[in-house]
Amino acid sequence: DDVVDREDYIDFVTYELLSGQSVMIAGPRRIGKSSVAHEILRRLEAKGCMTCSIDLFFVSSLEEFATKLAQKICEHRWGPINVAARTWRSFLDVFQKVIIRRGNADLEFEIQLPLQRDAEPYAILYAALEMAQQLAKKRNSRFIILLDEFQELDSLGGTPLLKKLRSIFQQQTHCTYLFLGSKPSMLKTIFADRRQAFYRFAVQRDLPPIPKEAWEEYLTRKFRLAGKTITPAALSMLIEETGGHPHSVMQVANYSHVISEVSETSTINADLIAYSIDKTLDAMHSTYEAQWNEIRTIKNAAEIVLTIAEGGRPYSLDLDPGKVSRVIRALQQIAIIEKKDRGIYHFVEPLFARWLRENVAK
């Protein structure tokens, strides 16, 4: 119910994965990728698919990745296995007890799991992914595996790991992959550069922006369910000031709801939204300050960012166009700005642009 106006997109990607086509969704953090992806998995499960997901942002080693993946896939065969699986040993200890306790004699499920304690991560990965393939094949179904923050695999194993995974993935007939990432330029390189292991393995499906009308319908409905009424002027201000950025919209809307509860008012007006935006900016001050400090480490980036925040064009500055291009690519790589049109860029988070105008530019 809280996935706003992405019904056609969700349906299309759901059936694309169901058909066996792997998909890649790239975009900055806090734009709703994970929410959409998990709704897609929910619908696939309703159609009889098996699914699992791993957020690689919270995985610190190749062994932990292999073990977590093995645990999630094995649960489709033997049910929940409760263990904080950071190492193969910790998983194996619990796993063997589960199998013995449940009286299963078929440890070999058409493959031999690497039950040796010194099994290397690649062996664990191969066994887990082969089990996913065999499970789906035996049930005449499909296994969908979501790998969030996929670009983090580069730090876990680099090119050798990506090559190994590609060699396994491309041999599977019943497993499909949904890749997510918050570093669009890096993720696009992985899938679009012919020198990369995952060249053309998945199709890219960018998350579409949410139209103003969809936000208006959603916010009006949610406030009404909470016993509130939001005025047309307040709606317009909320959407325009946040630029429709999902996380920012939700932050401001939630803050205005809290304030209305505390002040015992049932009407969300423009003044309340303006106050909520100010308070949201206060709450985000440390985050935005850290982003600003990161920007300042890039030569000439501060000047370019402030120019864009004030509505100017970066190529109008008295700087070498080549330098401007390099800075813009760097800013896009860390998800600060996006290209809107030729020579025109805007902020991924419009509230950050406002914070810059109010705290830095002046």
Disulfide bonds with the S-S distance in Angstrom:
none
